[in-house]
Amino acid sequence: MKNSSVGPGKSGTPTRHPRAEGLENTVSSAVKAELDQRGVTGGSGGGGRDDVDIRLKSLETDVAIIKNTMVTKDVFEERAGKIEIEVSKVPFETIKWLVGTIIALGIVVFATVRWLSTS
């Protein structure tokens, strides 16, 4: 960047301090040192871009899988309503089956006792 200054009658270009370049270099070297310490490759290396592309492709694949398997609130509410209907049917059906079984067993027991008492 060129050094520019704003004064009376000049355009609205921001002023750049003459020592700003030294500060930028210091910050840049500090960031590079921190990245090296953490083992993160920078974009200026030969394989850094390829590594990012591979990781991005993997991330995109993972997000696509999550989107396909994720249940939205609307779908959940729709399915929950169907489940509630099915659950509410179960006790009634079970009670009918139990009552029928008890009546049938009662008839069998009554018939057996009557048959045994007449013999």
Secondary structure, 3 states (H helix, E strand, C coil): CCCCCCCCCCCCCCCCCCCHHHHHHHHHHHHHHHHHHHCCCCCCCCCHHHHHHHHHHHHHHHHHHHHHHCCCHHHHHHHHHHHHHHHHHHHHHHHHHHHHHHHHHHHHHHHHHHHHHHC
